[in-house]
């Protein structure tokens, strides 16, 4: 793990990449490239939220005063986004319903990232001991499938 790549660094890096993919989706009209990008970002976001549920949310519960509430809220939002991602995988790409699902997934991704980057991660950085942040960063890196 690179020096200083704690939980916040790992998640910020991952958020930037996912947000960039979502922005590309939002900027493309219906086409095969966009459909493939939608499949990729949906799968990646599901993997991302599962890693957070496994590693980040327990840390929120442990270190933040409202952490238990925040973790439940995030898990509910993640579950809703996962249902959308699964619905996208089953939907016909040439329908209005598919477009609505894709738009909702992009919105959910943006909301997820905004809440974590502006509220949860700064609070966790303030409350969590440095060694624990570093350990959590390693766990997230492994859970996200990123190489060191």
WOCORUR-V430919 format. One record per pair of residues at least 12 apart in sequence whose C-alpha atoms are under 6 Angstrom apart, sorted by the first residue. I is the first residue (numbers start at 1). J is the second residue. D is the distance in whole Angstrom. If there is no record, write none. Layout:
# WOCORUR-V430919
i j d
I J D
I J D
This chain:
# WOCORUR-V430919
i j d
1 148 5
6 133 5
6 134 4
6 137 4
7 133 5
7 136 5
7 137 4
22 106 6
42 85 5
46 82 6
51 143 5
57 71 5
63 127 6
63 128 6
